[in-house]
Amino acid sequence: MKFFIDNLLVVTLIAFIVVGIVLMWVMPRYRRMRAVSIRRDREHALDQDAIRLASAKLKFRNILGKQGQQRIGDPLIDLYGVEVPTDCRPG
């Protein structure tokens, strides 16, 4: 019986050590992947905000153009600080 308990203890200890080593290898990798995913989500959100702003700016320019108003300066660049080319078309 003592031989069986000693072997069980050794097997359990080896399994515990293997699991610890695997966790030490996996956790930093998971954290890096999570950080990259969060950074990509933020960049995507910023890109979407820029697209929405460009679309609003083009609509505003089109409305002013249809009304025949001359724009002095660019009011949206004064508000948001983003320059959008006039030849862009919103999708």
CNS distance restraints for C-alpha pairs under 8 A (distance, minus, plus):
assign (resid   1 and name CA) (resid   5 and name CA) 6.37 0.50 0.50
assign (resid   2 and name CA) (resid   6 and name CA) 6.07 0.50 0.50
assign (resid   3 and name CA) (resid   7 and name CA) 6.15 0.50 0.50
assign (resid   4 and name CA) (resid   8 and name CA) 6.10 0.50 0.50
assign (resid   5 and name CA) (resid   9 and name CA) 6.07 0.50 0.50
assign (resid   6 and name CA) (resid  10 and name CA) 6.23 0.50 0.50
assign (resid   7 and name CA) (resid  11 and name CA) 6.08 0.50 0.50
assign (resid   8 and name CA) (resid  12 and name CA) 6.01 0.50 0.50
assign (resid   9 and name CA) (resid  13 and name CA) 6.03 0.50 0.50
assign (resid  10 and name CA) (resid  14 and name CA) 6.11 0.50 0.50
assign (resid  11 and name CA) (resid  15 and name CA) 6.11 0.50 0.50
assign (resid  12 and name CA) (resid  16 and name CA) 6.07 0.50 0.50
assign (resid  13 and name CA) (resid  17 and name CA) 6.18 0.50 0.50
assign (resid  14 and name CA) (resid  18 and name CA) 6.15 0.50 0.50
assign (resid  15 and name CA) (resid  19 and name CA) 6.13 0.50 0.50
assign (resid  16 and name CA) (resid  20 and name CA) 6.15 0.50 0.50
assign (resid  17 and name CA) (resid  21 and name CA) 6.22 0.50 0.50
assign (resid  18 and name CA) (resid  22 and name CA) 6.17 0.50 0.50
assign (resid  19 and name CA) (resid  23 and name CA) 6.12 0.50 0.50
assign (resid  20 and name CA) (resid  24 and name CA) 6.15 0.50 0.50
assign (resid  21 and name CA) (resid  25 and name CA) 6.30 0.50 0.50
assign (resid  22 and name CA) (resid  26 and name CA) 6.02 0.50 0.50
assign (resid  23 and name CA) (resid  27 and name CA) 5.80 0.50 0.50
assign (resid  24 and name CA) (resid  28 and name CA) 7.22 0.50 0.50
assign (resid  25 and name CA) (resid  29 and name CA) 6.99 0.50 0.50
assign (resid  26 and name CA) (resid  30 and name CA) 6.12 0.50 0.50
assign (resid  27 and name CA) (resid  31 and name CA) 6.17 0.50 0.50
assign (resid  28 and name CA) (resid  32 and name CA) 6.15 0.50 0.50
assign (resid  29 and name CA) (resid  33 and name CA) 6.20 0.50 0.50
assign (resid  30 and name CA) (resid  34 and name CA) 6.07 0.50 0.50
assign (resid  31 and name CA) (resid  35 and name CA) 6.10 0.50 0.50
assign (resid  32 and name CA) (resid  36 and name CA) 6.20 0.50 0.50
assign (resid  33 and name CA) (resid  37 and name CA) 6.15 0.50 0.50
assign (resid  34 and name CA) (resid  38 and name CA) 6.19 0.50 0.50
assign (resid  35 and name CA) (resid  39 and name CA) 6.14 0.50 0.50
assign (resid  36 and name CA) (resid  40 and name CA) 6.14 0.50 0.50
assign (resid  37 and name CA) (resid  41 and name CA) 6.18 0.50 0.50
assign (resid  38 and name CA) (resid  42 and name CA) 6.26 0.50 0.50
assign (resid  39 and name CA) (resid  43 and name CA) 6.22 0.50 0.50
assign (resid  40 and name CA) (resid  44 and name CA) 6.02 0.50 0.50
assign (resid  41 and name CA) (resid  45 and name CA) 6.14 0.50 0.50
assign (resid  42 and name CA) (resid  46 and name CA) 6.21 0.50 0.50
assign (resid  43 and name CA) (resid  47 and name CA) 6.16 0.50 0.50
assign (resid  44 and name CA) (resid  48 and name CA) 6.16 0.50 0.50
assign (resid  45 and name CA) (resid  49 and name CA) 6.18 0.50 0.50
assign (resid  46 and name CA) (resid  50 and name CA) 6.20 0.50 0.50
assign (resid  47 and name CA) (resid  51 and name CA) 6.22 0.50 0.50
assign (resid  48 and name CA) (resid  52 and name CA) 6.19 0.50 0.50
assign (resid  49 and name CA) (resid  53 and name CA) 6.11 0.50 0.50
assign (resid  50 and name CA) (resid  54 and name CA) 6.08 0.50 0.50
assign (resid  51 and name CA) (resid  55 and name CA) 6.13 0.50 0.50
assign (resid  52 and name CA) (resid  56 and name CA) 6.17 0.50 0.50
assign (resid  53 and name CA) (resid  57 and name CA) 6.05 0.50 0.50
assign (resid  54 and name CA) (resid  58 and name CA) 6.17 0.50 0.50
assign (resid  54 and name CA) (resid  84 and name CA) 5.97 0.50 0.50
assign (resid  54 and name CA) (resid  90 and name CA) 7.72 0.50 0.50
assign (resid  55 and name CA) (resid  59 and name CA) 6.20 0.50 0.50
assign (resid  55 and name CA) (resid  89 and name CA) 7.59 0.50 0.50
assign (resid  55 and name CA) (resid  90 and name CA) 5.36 0.50 0.50
assign (resid  56 and name CA) (resid  60 and name CA) 6.09 0.50 0.50
assign (resid  57 and name CA) (resid  61 and name CA) 6.17 0.50 0.50
assign (resid  57 and name CA) (resid  76 and name CA) 6.65 0.50 0.50
assign (resid  57 and name CA) (resid  84 and name CA) 7.47 0.50 0.50
assign (resid  58 and name CA) (resid  62 and name CA) 6.05 0.50 0.50
assign (resid  58 and name CA) (resid  86 and name CA) 7.11 0.50 0.50
assign (resid  58 and name CA) (resid  88 and name CA) 7.60 0.50 0.50
assign (resid  58 and name CA) (resid  89 and name CA) 7.49 0.50 0.50
assign (resid  58 and name CA) (resid  90 and name CA) 7.69 0.50 0.50
assign (resid  59 and name CA) (resid  63 and name CA) 6.14 0.50 0.50
assign (resid  60 and name CA) (resid  64 and name CA) 6.26 0.50 0.50
assign (resid  61 and name CA) (resid  65 and name CA) 6.04 0.50 0.50
assign (resid  62 and name CA) (resid  66 and name CA) 6.09 0.50 0.50
assign (resid  63 and name CA) (resid  67 and name CA) 6.21 0.50 0.50
assign (resid  64 and name CA) (resid  68 and name CA) 6.18 0.50 0.50
assign (resid  64 and name CA) (resid  69 and name CA) 5.44 0.50 0.50
assign (resid  64 and name CA) (resid  70 and name CA) 7.44 0.50 0.50
assign (resid  64 and name CA) (resid  71 and name CA) 7.52 0.50 0.50
assign (resid  65 and name CA) (resid  69 and name CA) 6.21 0.50 0.50
assign (resid  65 and name CA) (resid  70 and name CA) 7.74 0.50 0.50
assign (resid  74 and name CA) (resid  78 and name CA) 6.55 0.50 0.50
assign (resid  75 and name CA) (resid  79 and name CA) 6.32 0.50 0.50
assign (resid  76 and name CA) (resid  80 and name CA) 5.86 0.50 0.50
assign (resid  76 and name CA) (resid  81 and name CA) 7.24 0.50 0.50
assign (resid  76 and name CA) (resid  82 and name CA) 7.51 0.50 0.50
assign (resid  77 and name CA) (resid  81 and name CA) 4.42 0.50 0.50
assign (resid  77 and name CA) (resid  82 and name CA) 5.23 0.50 0.50
assign (resid  77 and name CA) (resid  83 and name CA) 6.03 0.50 0.50
assign (resid  84 and name CA) (resid  88 and name CA) 7.69 0.50 0.50
